[in-house]
């Protein structure tokens, strides 16, 4: 199963059609090559293997992030550690 966590655009890199996103405090540079609409600082997106797949509105992003936080809170401690 694939779980896409909303990420917020924090920096634009138009020279190579990329953006830097923040996903729960972790920042990384991703490609916008598969997206047909422009992005701006503060926009929320969904990613898959380093590519922006879609842009979502802030309300949807916040609801999804809250659901993710609740899900993590229900997991046993040893399962909540990344990797």
N, C-alpha and C positions, 0 to 999 in steps of 0.2 A: 504494500500500500504506500502511496506517495502522499505526503502531507506538505502542502505549500503554506508557509507562514508569511503573512504580509510583510513587505520590506518598504522602508521609506527612502525616497531619493534624497541624497544629501549633497551630491555634487554632479555636475554635468561634464561630459567629455565629448563634445560634438565632433572633434577632429577624428575620432574613430568609432562614433556611434555607440558610445558606452556611457554608463552612469555609475556612480558609487552609491550603494544602498546601505542602509542600516537595518539589520535584522536582529532584534532583541539585543542591541548593544554591540553586535559584531558587524564591522564594515567590510565590504568587498566590492570590487569593480566587476560589473556584468555587462553583457552585450544587449543592445536594443535592436539588433538586426532583424528580429522576427516581429517587431511591433510596428504597426502602421500609423500610430498617433504620436504626437510630440509629448515629451515629459518635461516637467519642471521641478524645481526644488520643492520638497514637501509632498509630492505625489506619492501614492502608495501603489505598489506593483506586486504581482505574483511571479515567482521565478521557477525555472526548471533547468537543472544542470548548467547554470551560468548564463542563462538567457532570460530576459524579461518576456513573459508569455502574455500578460495582460495588465492593464491599469484598472484599479478598483477605487471606489470612492472612500473617503476617510471613515464614514460611518460603518461601512462593511468591514474595513480593515480593523477598526477598533473592536467590533463585535467578534471578529475572528481571533484577534489577539487575546481577548478576554476568555474566550472558549478554550484556547490553547493553554492559558495560564491555569484555568480550572482543571483541565485534564492533567497537567503536570503535577498540580497539587495533590491529586488523588493517587498518583503513582507511588509505590514504595520508594524509599530513599535511594536505594542502590540503582533503581531504574531511571532516576531523574538526572543523573550525571551524563553529560554529553560524551559520547565515545567512551 
